[in-house]
Amino acid sequence: QVQLVESGGDWVQPGGSLRLSCLASGFDFALYTMCWYRQTPGNPPALVATSTSYKTTTYADSVRGRFTIARDTAKNAVYLQMNNLTPEDTAVYYCNGFRSPNTYWGQGTQVTVSS
């Protein structure tokens, strides 16, 4: 059974930091591209960061330099370190695992940035 379980979402003040975690099971994690998406009400999920099976990383322009994606293959885990958060980062953050033709999603974790 495939599972992606996110944690770490919280309320934080502008300028603060959070670290999201995603624990994966039920598929060969090392072979999958792992991504973080975020979604705000009324909008489709937006790609935030990607880590390929070769640990190549890419970022959306809006988060580059503030967010860092990292994966730990031994733990089947992927993380998103988020620094210097702004209210525009408020969203539900989803973990995604992709390897054609399969794509898997977690249940999401809420991040709220406000003063």
C-alpha positions in Angstrom: 0.0 0.0 0.0 1.4 3.3 -1.1 1.6 6.0 1.5 3.0 9.5 1.6 2.5 11.1 5.0 3.4 14.8 5.4 4.0 16.6 8.7 5.5 19.8 10.0 2.8 22.3 8.8 2.1 25.1 11.3 1.3 28.7 11.8 4.4 30.9 11.7 5.1 34.7 11.7 6.5 36.4 8.6 10.3 35.8 8.4 10.0 32.6 10.3 11.0 29.0 9.2 9.4 25.6 9.0 10.6 22.2 8.0 8.1 19.9 6.3 8.6 16.1 6.3 7.2 13.4 4.1 7.6 9.8 4.8 7.0 7.4 1.9 6.2 3.7 1.9 4.9 1.1 -0.5 7.0 2.0 -3.6 10.7 2.1 -4.5 11.4 5.6 -3.2 15.0 5.7 -4.6 13.7 5.5 -8.2 11.1 8.2 -7.9 11.2 11.9 -8.4 9.9 13.5 -5.2 8.2 16.9 -5.3 6.5 19.4 -3.0 3.5 21.2 -4.3 1.3 23.8 -2.6 -2.3 24.8 -3.2 -4.4 27.8 -2.2 -8.2 27.9 -2.3 -9.6 28.0 -5.8 -6.2 27.2 -7.5 -4.6 24.0 -8.8 -1.6 22.7 -7.0 1.6 24.6 -7.9 5.0 22.9 -8.1 7.4 24.3 -5.4 10.4 22.0 -5.5 11.7 18.8 -7.1 14.3 16.3 -6.2 15.1 13.6 -8.8 16.3 10.1 -8.1 19.8 11.6 -8.9 19.1 14.2 -6.2 19.0 17.0 -8.8 16.9 19.8 -7.4 14.8 22.5 -9.0 12.7 25.3 -7.5 9.9 27.6 -8.4 11.1 31.2 -8.9 9.0 32.3 -5.9 10.9 30.1 -3.4 14.4 29.8 -4.9 16.9 30.9 -2.3 14.5 30.5 0.6 13.4 26.9 0.3 15.5 23.7 0.2 14.4 20.2 -0.7 16.3 17.3 0.5 15.7 13.5 0.4 17.0 10.8 2.7 16.8 7.5 0.7 17.7 5.4 3.8 14.6 6.8 5.6 12.4 7.0 2.5 11.9 10.6 3.4 11.8 14.0 1.7 12.0 17.3 3.4 11.3 20.9 2.6 13.2 23.5 4.7 11.4 26.8 4.3 13.1 30.0 5.5 12.1 33.7 5.4 8.5 32.8 5.0 6.0 35.4 3.8 2.2 35.5 3.9 2.2 34.5 0.2 3.6 31.1 1.2 0.4 30.3 3.1 -1.0 27.1 1.5 -1.6 23.4 1.9 1.7 21.7 1.0 1.6 18.3 -0.7 4.3 15.7 -1.1 4.3 14.0 -4.5 6.2 10.9 -5.8 6.4 10.5 -9.6 7.8 7.9 -11.9 5.9 7.4 -15.1 3.2 6.2 -15.2 2.7 6.4 -11.5 2.1 9.5 -9.4 1.4 9.4 -5.7 0.1 12.2 -3.4 0.1 12.7 0.4 -2.8 14.2 2.3 -1.3 17.6 2.7 -0.1 19.8 5.6 -1.3 23.4 6.2 1.3 26.2 6.4 0.0 29.5 7.6 2.2 32.6 7.6 0.7 35.6 9.3 1.3 38.1 12.0 
